[in-house]
Amino acid sequence: MKTILPRLKGVAACIMVVASIQTVRAQAPQKMSYQAVVRTSANELVTSKPVGMRISILQGTATGSAVYVETQTPTTNANGLVTLEIGGGTPVSGTMAGINWATGTYFIKTETDPTGGSNYTISGASQLLSVPYALFAASEILDR
């Protein structure tokens, strides 16, 4: 009995480690990195100031329906650059986890208020494209 018990403890510990590794591998962060240079309507950089932003994930087209919307108030750096994590703001509607990325094309729409409020005077939209690790993951799935 004395020799079996330590072996069982070792096996149980190995199973727990493998299970925890699988759990960690399966969890993808529900955030995307985003950067932009903010300028006023007079084309002047907005430097070292908070700016109001509303970010929407649109389905289908650049004017499609929003499946996720959030707001943030990041601060630009000395070069007018703002860096944020989409999915880390204040949700307005939807959830990042609720987006079914397999259902087609998605676009990101950003609206910005260079004065830091919610009077969004700067707007733009662009299609979300694959990143290299997503292309690799897709090839790995197809190879199996």
Order of alpha helices (4+ residues) and beta strands (2+ residues): alpha-beta-beta-beta-beta-beta-beta-beta-alpha
